[in-house]
Amino acid sequence: MRSIVWISILLASVTIYGLARADEPAPSRPPIDKCVWEKLADKTIGLAAWAQRCDFGFRQIHFEFAGNALAIKYSDGGDADPLVEVFDLKSGETAEAAVQRLFLEKTDKAVSARCVLAPYTEGTVPAGVRRYTFSPDAAYAKELAALANPDEVPEPPCGDWGEMPDGVQYFEVPAGEARKVLFVRAGQDEPLFDEQTLRVLPAG
């Protein structure tokens, strides 16, 4: 009788665990050829993400957590490159204020003074998520348009933390009450991490 009770408890635990796992977001798209999705999470950084592990024979690619970021690592490359950085909000600070602060901290004043916070609306934005970029103000945009060469890719007008003329990157404010913001570098092509299901983990 006691064995039956313990088996029942075990089965109930497995069922509850299975339901919890079912609530986790799945990757939003299939992996590319020779790659598989794997779930990564780091409670210290406070981020969970789906990322692809790839084996192309001559090159292997995987993701790891480094510093404050989810980073991509190439078998034939050097250090891992951060693609999704995680930043804490300060006490009493709104997410938008944090985005503005981070941009000012990381951008030359002569450039940041001519750029404005703007919603980033390209592609599909997950429910509850807010995305932002920094774009030239009206006067600066007019100057850049007059100097543009159609045969050349211009430099990022607002520096390395603003809009990119040849790639995708943005600040992301996660859904919910998370006290963090993300800086996402998706690049030129579809990224090997799933930018649609990034999840900030609860503190502790």
N, C-alpha and C positions, 0 to 999 in steps of 0.2 A: 504493500500500500504506500509506504514511504517513497519507494522508487517511482511509483506512478505520479505522486505529487511533485517530486523534483523534475521529472520529465515534463510535466505540464508547465511548471514554472519556466523551465528552459525554453520550451516552445513559445511561450508567451513573450519571453525576452527577445527571442529571435524575430518574432513577428513585429514587435515594437521597433526593433533596430531596423528591420526591413522597411517599415513605414517611414522612419526618419530618413533613411537613405533615399527613399523614393521622393522625398521633398527637396532633395538637393537638385540644383539645376544641372541638366545634362548639357554636353557640348551642343552648340547651336548649329553645327554643320559637320559633315563627315571629315575625317582626316584626309590629308593628301596622300598620294601613293607612297608607300614605303614608310609611312608614319603611323603612329597610334596615339590616341589621346590618353593622358594620365592626369589624375587629380593631384594637385600640389597644394599644401597649406602650411603656413608658418604662423603660429600664434604670437610669436615675438614681434614680427613685422605686422601681423594682423591682416593677412590676405590669404584668400583661397582662390585658386584659378585652375582652369583646364589648360594644359599645354601639350604640345605634340613632341614625342620622342621619335627621332627619325634615323634610319640607317640607309644611306645611299651607297654603301660600299666604300667609296673613296672618302666619304665624310659622314660623321655621325653628329647629330644635333640633339641637345637636350636643354631643359630649363632647370634652373636652381635659384634658390634665394641667396642674395648677396647684399650685405649692407641693409638698406631699406627697400630693396627692390626684388621683383621677379626679373631674372636675367637670362639671356640666351647664351649658350655655350657651344662653340664649334670645336670639333676634335682637332681641326687643323688651324685653329686660331689661338689667340692669346687669352686674356682675361674675359670673363663673362660680361656681356653688355647689358646694362639695365634697360628694360623696356617698360616696366610698370613700377613707378616709384610711389611710395606711400608716405604721406606727411601728416603729422598730428595737427589738429587745430589747437590754438592757444585758448586759455580759459576765457569764456565769454565771447569768443570770436565766431562769427558766422562763417560758413563754408566759402561764400563769395569773397569775404574779407581776407580769408586765408589764401585763396587763389591770387588775389591782388598782391598780397604781401610777398608770396613766394616769387611771383613774376618780378616785382621790384627788386627783391634781393638778388636775383640771378641775372638781371639785365642791366646793361649800361644805361645810366640816367638819361643821356642824350637821346637814346632810342625809346626807352620806356615812356618818356614824356610825350611821345608822339603816337602812342598806341593806346587803344581802348579795349576794355573787356567786352566780349561779344559772345552770344550763344553759339555753340558749335552744333550745327544741325545736319551735317552731311551723314548719309547712311541711316541706319536704323538705330535709334536711341532706346534702350530698354526702359520699360515702365518705371517711373519713379526716379530715374537717373537724370542728372543734369550735367551737360558738358559745355565747356567754355574754351575759348581761345582768345588771343590778343591780336587785333588787326590794326592797320594804320588808320589814324583819324582822317577826316575828309581832306584836309590840306596836304597831309603827308601822302595819302593815296594819289592825289592829283600830281604831285611831284614825281612819284614813282612811275605813274603812267606815262608821263612825258619823257622819262629816261629809259623806258623799257625797250629791250632789243628782242624781237620775236624769235631770234635764232639762239638765244641764250636762256638758261634757267637762272632767274635772279637769286640773289642771296635772300635768306629769310628776313623780311622787312622789320620784324619785331624781335629779332634775335633767336637764339636757340630754344626759347620757351614760348614762342608765339606761333602764329600760323606758318606752315611750310608750303612753299610753292610746288614742291615735287614729292610730297608725302603727307601722311596723316598723323597728327599728334594733337593732343588736347588735355586739358584738365578735366577730371571727372569727379563729380560729387555723388557718392553712392546713395542709393535709396535707403530710407530709414533714418535712424538717429545716430549713425556712426559719427564719431568725432575725428574723422580723417578725410583727406582728399587724395586723389590719385593723379599722377601725371602719366599719361599713356602715349607711348610711341608705337603706333601701329605700322609705320613705314609706308612703302610704295605699293606693296602687294598685300594680299590677304595674309594677316599675321599667323604665325604658328602657335600663338596662344589665342584663347577665345575671349576677345574683347567684349563680347555680349554677356558673359556670365561671371565677370569678376565680382568677388564678394568680400567685403570687409568683415573680419571676424570680431565677435564681441570681446571686449576687454576681459582679461583674466583667463 
